[in-house]
Amino acid sequence: MVASRLRGLTALALLSPFIVACQPPGGHVAAVATGHFTAGHRFPVVMISWCGEEPPRQIDLLGEEQRRHLVATRAFEGDSIEVDLSAPGEDWRIVDDDGRAVYRMGPDSPQEEYLLGVGTVEAEPGEETEHDIAVLRFTTEALASEQGVYASVSREGEAEYTDPGAFPPAC
C-alpha cells in the first residue's frame, strides 16, 4: 500500500512541471529572445499556438503610452503562427486605439513593460479585447539579456525562459 502511494506521488511529481506550464484552454504565446543587445530596441517575433478551432483575430500590444492592435486580414489555418511584431506583414493591419493606421512599431524604451494579448475576436477601436488565447508580459530589455523562448506561464502573462523545443506545451 505504501509502495502504490509512493508511485502515485512520484508520478505527480514528474507531471507537475507540465501541469504548471499548461495554461487554461485557449493557447500559448512566447517571445523569441535573441540575447543580442539590438533586441532591446525592437519588438520581438512571437509564437502563438491555439487549442481551439478559432485562430487569432487580434493581437494587442499595450504599453504605458503605446496601444497598438494587430488585426488579422485573413483566417489562419493550423494551430500555430509566428508574427514579427516589428514588421508583421500583410497578414495583419496595425491600428491605434482610435482605429488609425500605424505604419511603424518600436518600443518606447527597453525597460518599458508591454502586455501582449491574443484574442479570437476583433474588437472595435477603443474597446476592450478579450485575450482568450493567451497573454504575455515582457520588456525588450529582458529579451536582449538571454537567448531562448520567453513563454507565458499564466493567464496574467507572467513568463519564464524555456527550451525552444518545449514550446508550445500541450493543450
Helices and strands as residue ranges (DSSP letters): H 2-21, E 27-34, G 37-41, E 45-50, E 58-62, E 67-72, E 80-84, E 92-95, E 114-119, E 134-138, H 140-145, E 147-152, E 159-162, G 164-166
